[in-house]
Amino acid sequence: MVSIGFKGAWRPKGEETRHRIVAEAAALFNKNGFEGSSLSELMKATGLEKGGIYRHFSSKEELAAEAFEYAWKAAWDARTQDLDSIPNWGMKSGSPCFKGMMTL
């Protein structure tokens, strides 16, 4: 079975569930920190039982690592999404500024 995932991408249902768990965990860890986030809060946020979460992750630490990576990528993408549209943006690979940085 497949479903429409985040941002409209098609993905298998299990993969979609895993992605949803990671996204909810990222928000929860961001708000409460790792130690301050409980499994029961994550269960409430995802609508899943304990087994539904641990079917996808072997530990809270594994989930936290993926949630951190997810949050980091989301933050990076949000901050860099339109940089190519900025005239003379100094970090384009062909720009003199970028070439100068590469020689430091």
Order of alpha helices (4+ residues) and beta strands (2+ residues): beta-beta-alpha-alpha-alpha-alpha-alpha
